[in-house]
Amino acid sequence: MMISQFQDPSHFLMAYLEDYKMDPAAAQPLLTFSVFTDFSDSKDLTLVRCDILNKGIHDSEGRKIVENVVESYKSEVEYATVRTFNQRPDSFDIDDFIARQNEKWQKEPPSVNA
């Protein structure tokens, strides 16, 4: 289980939840990614850069993690889960969330132009 921390203007740090729970200040990021929206208005294009900081994460895993987070904010259906987690944590069903994430993780990644 990983946790994402957002830093303005558009940077995400991903760390293991257990490390974060032990000491939020000392939790080492496993990967970081940034979203660049410079061309979103003029070219309908958003760029994402990911840096894997932990050699234990394979490139394909890092890509799946980033795609999953981006999809969570891009899709209204997925964002409803993010909103519930952030605004009504007592209503957040962690078991359902984990089951859905496991199902998504097992699927082949969508075809994306790299």
Secondary structure, DSSP 8 states (H G I E B T S, - for coil): -EEEEEETTTEEEEEEHHHHHH-TTT---SEEEEEE-TTHHHHS--EEEEEE--TTS-HHHHHHHHHHHHHHHHSHHHHHHHHHHHH-GGG--HHHHHHHHHHHHHS-------
